[in-house]
Structure formats: structure tokens, C-alpha cells
């Protein structure tokens, strides 16, 4: 088999699961109602490809970081290889990813962020993943590199009675 045929691309997909409080049981989280449970593919952007491959090549944390933030925004602009941040002008929220929110199960890395009831209460049209090089926070606006971005064809309309988990799955 030729070397080219053996190469596998880094693939990614996003899983968004959201729950709404049941008005009949507002204080009982076990009664929450699932209102979204969708998977869709993502686009690994140019800055993401550079960052991931340079990290694998041993450049180290001083040059490029590890997964650091998952963001959502309300822009409907199509994802492009040249994207460097979420496109939304004001309705854009990045959540830092802790070490506990990263799990590797061969051949997939699962990275999650929890958007609580008070966070990102607007229509989620776009999602993004960035590294942890930002100062002070993990977002491209603070200096992190965007790894991936995508538009959700069936966006979540998040309110203060909704909690959502965004899980990025990267597979080699």
C-alpha cells in the first residue's frame, strides 16, 4: 500500500446536548427535558492545522498550546478554512476547558465544555474550538489559535432555563 493511501486525516465532529428545566419540577435536575442532542461535522481551520501539527512536532507550549476553549456564537456565516475566531460580533461566549474535561479513548479525543444556565443565552449558530495560548482567557480574542469552527444547521436557542454541554470529538 502506498504511503499516501495509508494517511488518515484528522476528523472532528461536535455533539451538542441541551436540557431545559421542567417547569413542574424546577428544583429537580433529574426531571430536566432533553431539547437538543445533535452531532455534526466540523471544519479544522488553517490556524488549527498549523497549531496541532506544530504541537505534535515538538514545538512545545511556548509556541502552540493544547485544547483550551470551546465557544459559541450567533453568526450564520459559513465556516471557512481562513477563519481565526468565531464570527459573531457581540453574542459570542468562550468557556475554558479543564484537564478533567479531556478524555482520550483510542482513536478519539473527547473535549467538553459546560454552558450553564446563565451563560450564552442567545441562538447558537456557530461553534468553535481553540487552543490555550490566550492571555488572560482561552479565546482567539485573547491570543489563542482557533482550531475548528462550524455552523449548526439546527441551532440551539438557549435561555436561562437551558443548560448545554458541547463535546468536540477529534479522531485520527
C-alpha positions as CSV (number, residue, x, y, z in Angstrom):
1,X,0.0,0.0,0.0
2,X,1.4,3.4,-0.9
3,X,2.1,5.9,1.8
4,X,-0.5,8.3,0.5
5,X,-3.2,5.6,0.8
6,X,-2.2,4.9,4.5
7,X,-2.5,8.5,5.6
8,X,-5.6,9.3,7.6
9,X,-7.0,12.8,8.1
10,X,-7.8,14.3,11.5
11,X,-11.5,14.3,11.6
12,X,-13.8,16.1,14.0
13,X,-17.4,16.3,15.0
14,X,-19.3,18.2,17.5
15,X,-22.0,16.9,19.9
16,X,-24.4,19.4,21.5
17,X,-26.7,18.2,24.1
18,X,-29.1,20.6,25.9
19,X,-31.6,20.3,28.7
20,X,-34.4,22.6,29.8
21,X,-35.8,22.7,33.3
22,X,-39.1,21.1,33.6
23,X,-41.4,23.8,34.9
24,X,-43.3,21.3,37.0
25,X,-40.1,20.2,38.8
26,X,-37.8,23.3,38.7
27,X,-35.6,22.2,41.5
28,X,-35.2,18.5,40.4
29,X,-32.4,18.2,37.8
30,X,-33.3,14.6,37.2
31,X,-36.6,15.8,35.6
32,X,-34.8,18.1,33.1
33,X,-36.0,17.6,29.5
34,X,-33.6,17.0,26.6
35,X,-34.3,19.6,23.9
36,X,-31.3,19.0,21.7
37,X,-29.0,16.0,21.1
38,X,-27.2,16.6,17.8
39,X,-24.0,15.6,16.1
40,X,-22.4,17.4,13.1
41,X,-19.0,17.5,11.4
42,X,-16.6,20.4,11.9
43,X,-14.1,22.2,9.8
44,X,-10.5,22.2,11.1
45,X,-9.3,25.7,10.0
46,X,-5.8,26.6,8.8
47,X,-4.6,28.0,12.1
48,X,-5.8,24.8,13.8
49,X,-3.9,22.6,11.4
50,X,-0.8,24.6,12.0
51,X,-1.2,24.6,15.7
52,X,-2.0,20.9,16.1
53,X,0.8,19.8,13.8
54,X,3.4,22.1,15.3
55,X,2.5,20.8,18.7
56,X,2.9,17.2,17.5
57,X,6.2,18.2,16.0
58,X,7.6,19.2,19.4
59,X,7.4,23.0,19.2
60,X,6.1,22.9,22.8
61,X,3.8,25.1,24.8
62,X,5.9,28.2,24.2
63,X,4.7,28.1,20.6
64,X,1.4,26.4,20.5
65,X,-0.9,25.0,23.2
66,X,-3.4,22.3,23.8
67,X,-7.2,22.4,23.6
68,X,-8.2,25.3,25.8
69,X,-11.7,26.7,24.9
70,X,-15.0,25.9,23.3
71,X,-17.0,28.8,22.1
72,X,-20.5,29.5,20.7
73,X,-21.8,32.5,18.8
74,X,-24.8,33.7,16.8
75,X,-23.2,34.3,13.4
76,X,-24.7,32.3,10.5
77,X,-21.7,33.0,8.2
78,X,-20.4,29.7,6.7
79,X,-17.2,28.2,8.2
80,X,-14.1,28.8,6.1
81,X,-10.5,27.5,6.3
82,X,-9.3,31.0,6.9
83,X,-11.4,31.6,10.0
84,X,-9.4,32.8,13.0
85,X,-12.2,33.3,15.5
86,X,-16.0,32.9,15.9
87,X,-17.6,35.5,13.6
88,X,-20.3,36.8,16.0
89,X,-19.7,40.5,16.9
90,X,-21.3,40.5,20.3
91,X,-23.1,37.3,21.1
92,X,-20.0,35.1,21.5
93,X,-19.0,33.1,24.6
94,X,-15.9,31.0,25.2
95,X,-15.7,28.5,28.0
96,X,-12.3,27.3,29.2
97,X,-11.7,23.5,29.1
98,X,-10.2,22.0,32.2
99,X,-7.9,19.0,32.3
100,X,-10.8,16.9,33.7
101,X,-12.9,17.8,30.6
102,X,-10.4,16.0,28.2
103,X,-10.7,12.2,27.7
104,X,-8.8,10.0,25.2
105,X,-10.3,6.7,24.1
106,X,-8.4,5.3,21.1
107,X,-8.6,6.8,18.5
108,X,-10.7,9.7,19.7
109,X,-10.0,12.7,21.9
110,X,-13.2,14.0,23.7
111,X,-13.1,17.6,24.8
112,X,-16.2,19.1,26.6
113,X,-17.4,22.4,27.9
114,X,-20.5,23.0,30.1
115,X,-22.5,26.1,29.3
116,X,-24.6,26.7,32.5
117,X,-28.0,28.3,32.8
118,X,-26.6,31.8,33.0
119,X,-24.2,31.5,30.0
120,X,-24.6,32.2,26.3
121,X,-28.3,32.8,26.3
122,X,-28.9,33.5,22.6
123,X,-29.2,31.5,19.4
124,X,-26.2,29.3,18.9
125,X,-25.5,29.2,15.1
126,X,-21.7,28.7,15.3
127,X,-19.3,26.7,17.5
128,X,-15.6,26.8,17.7
129,X,-12.6,25.1,19.4
130,X,-9.3,26.9,20.2
131,X,-6.0,26.3,22.0
132,X,-5.0,27.5,25.4
133,X,-2.4,30.1,24.5
134,X,-4.6,33.1,25.2
135,X,-3.9,35.6,28.0
136,X,-5.9,36.0,30.2
137,X,-8.6,33.7,28.8
138,X,-8.7,30.9,26.3
139,X,-10.2,32.6,23.2
140,X,-8.8,33.9,19.9
141,X,-9.6,37.5,21.1
142,X,-7.1,36.9,23.9
143,X,-4.4,35.3,21.7
144,X,-5.4,31.7,21.3
145,X,-5.5,30.0,17.9
146,X,-8.8,28.8,16.5
147,X,-8.6,25.1,15.7
148,X,-12.0,24.4,14.3
149,X,-15.3,26.1,13.5
150,X,-18.7,25.1,12.2
151,X,-22.3,26.2,11.7
152,X,-25.1,24.2,13.3
153,X,-27.9,23.6,10.8
154,X,-30.4,23.3,13.6
155,X,-29.2,25.9,16.1
156,X,-30.0,25.8,19.8
157,X,-32.0,28.8,21.1
158,X,-30.5,28.9,24.6
159,X,-32.3,30.6,27.5
160,X,-31.7,30.9,31.2
161,X,-33.7,27.7,31.8
162,X,-31.4,25.8,29.4
163,X,-28.1,24.1,30.2
164,X,-25.9,22.7,27.4
165,X,-22.8,20.5,27.0
166,X,-20.7,20.9,23.9
167,X,-18.4,18.0,23.2
168,X,-15.7,18.1,20.5
169,X,-14.6,14.7,19.2
170,X,-11.2,14.6,17.3
171,X,-10.3,11.4,15.7
172,X,-7.1,10.4,13.8
